[in-house]
Structure formats: C-alpha cells, structure tokens
Amino acid sequence: MPIEHALVIAKKGATDDVENLAPKDRAFDSRFPCLKILQAGKVSAENPVNVNFDGVVAFPLVILAFLYVGSTGEYEPIDVEFDSTKLYFDGGETADDLYYYFICYA
C-alpha cells in the first residue's frame, strides 16, 4: 500500500501560509487529482547514494528530484537515474548540500 503525504507548493509571490492558500495560488497540491507521492525524503549530496523504494513499485513513475544548495539556500531541479527498486544520486556536492526526492505515480 502506498504511503501518501500531502504536499502543497505555493506559487512565487504568495503571501499566505500554504495551508490557507486558495487553489489558484498553489503551484502544486497533492490533495487534488494529480500525481500521488509514494515516497519522499532527503539525503546528503556529498557522496554517491542509492535510495531504495519502500515498497513494490508499479510503473509508470514520475521522479521529482532537487538539489538544495546550502551556500545559497536555493533549490535546483536535477535529473536522477532510477530503476524498479532504487534512485541513484551522483554525489560530488558540498557537505551542506542535500538531495530532496519525491517518487510519484499517477
């Protein structure tokens, strides 16, 4: 059974708390009909790392992955390799950097 988390992302410039935003002010809200999150997390970006899927995964999947750059406090979308059991992150970033990932399904 998938583990579902509610994820709300505000549009740039939104001034209210994400839980109180009108739907038009949300860039993404997993509670609406859209991709569902099977698994989410973060790992250090300093060294190569593999993330195991928590359960059996049925394709098609959508993987959303971001690099958090500790020195600037900004997030950058990244491409990540994956198969039916793991995500593969390259590493090679600084000790303050993190990979954030969301494993989604339709």
C-alpha positions as CSV (number, residue, x, y, z in Angstrom):
1,M,0.0,0.0,0.0
2,P,1.4,3.4,-1.0
3,I,2.5,5.9,1.7
4,E,0.8,9.2,0.8
5,H,1.9,12.6,2.0
6,A,0.2,15.9,1.4
7,L,2.5,18.3,-0.5
8,V,1.5,21.9,-1.1
9,I,3.8,24.2,-3.0
10,A,2.8,27.9,-3.2
11,K,3.2,30.0,-6.3
12,K,6.0,32.5,-6.3
13,G,4.8,35.7,-4.5
14,A,2.1,34.0,-2.5
15,T,1.9,35.7,0.9
16,D,-0.4,33.4,2.9
17,D,0.6,30.1,4.7
18,V,0.4,27.2,2.2
19,E,-2.4,25.5,4.1
20,N,-4.6,28.6,3.8
21,L,-3.9,29.4,0.1
22,A,-6.7,29.5,-2.4
23,P,-6.2,26.7,-5.1
24,K,-5.3,29.4,-7.7
25,D,-2.3,30.4,-5.5
26,R,-0.9,26.9,-5.3
27,A,1.6,25.6,-7.8
28,F,1.0,22.1,-6.7
29,D,-1.3,20.3,-4.2
30,S,-1.2,16.5,-3.9
31,R,-4.7,16.5,-2.4
32,F,-6.2,17.4,-5.8
33,P,-6.4,14.9,-8.6
34,C,-2.8,14.7,-9.7
35,L,0.3,12.7,-9.1
36,K,0.4,10.9,-5.7
37,I,3.5,10.7,-3.7
38,L,4.6,7.1,-2.9
39,Q,7.8,8.1,-1.1
40,A,9.6,11.3,-0.2
41,G,12.8,12.2,1.5
42,K,16.2,13.9,1.6
43,V,19.8,12.6,1.5
44,S,23.2,14.1,1.7
45,A,24.6,15.2,-1.7
46,E,28.2,15.0,-0.7
47,N,28.7,11.3,-1.8
48,P,27.0,9.0,-4.3
49,V,23.9,7.4,-2.7
50,N,21.2,5.0,-3.7
51,V,17.7,5.3,-2.2
52,N,15.7,2.1,-2.0
53,F,12.0,2.2,-2.8
54,D,9.9,1.5,0.3
55,G,7.7,-1.0,-1.5
56,V,6.9,-2.7,-4.8
57,V,6.7,0.0,-7.4
58,A,4.4,-0.2,-10.4
59,F,5.4,1.8,-13.5
60,P,4.9,4.5,-14.8
61,L,6.6,6.6,-12.1
62,V,7.4,10.3,-12.0
63,I,10.5,11.2,-10.1
64,L,10.9,14.7,-8.9
65,A,14.4,15.5,-7.6
66,F,16.0,18.7,-6.4
67,L,19.4,19.7,-5.2
68,Y,19.4,22.1,-2.2
69,V,22.5,24.2,-2.4
70,G,23.4,25.0,1.2
71,S,25.6,28.0,0.4
72,T,22.7,29.9,-1.4
73,G,19.7,28.3,0.2
74,E,18.2,27.6,-3.2
75,Y,16.7,24.5,-4.9
76,E,17.7,23.3,-8.3
77,P,15.8,20.6,-10.2
78,I,18.0,17.7,-11.2
79,D,17.8,14.6,-13.3
80,V,18.2,11.3,-11.5
81,E,18.7,7.7,-12.7
82,F,16.3,5.1,-11.4
83,D,15.1,1.6,-11.9
84,S,12.3,-0.5,-10.4
85,T,14.0,-0.6,-6.9
86,K,16.2,2.4,-6.5
87,L,17.1,6.0,-7.2
88,Y,20.8,6.7,-8.0
89,F,22.2,10.1,-6.9
90,D,25.7,11.0,-8.2
91,G,27.0,13.0,-5.2
92,G,30.0,15.2,-5.5
93,E,28.4,18.3,-3.9
94,T,29.5,20.1,-0.7
95,A,28.7,18.8,2.8
96,D,25.9,21.4,3.2
97,D,24.0,20.3,0.1
98,L,21.1,17.9,0.1
99,Y,19.1,15.9,-2.5
100,Y,15.3,16.1,-2.0
101,Y,13.2,13.5,-3.9
102,F,9.6,12.6,-4.5
103,I,8.6,9.2,-6.0
104,C,5.2,9.7,-7.6
105,Y,2.6,7.7,-9.5
106,A,-0.5,8.6,-11.4
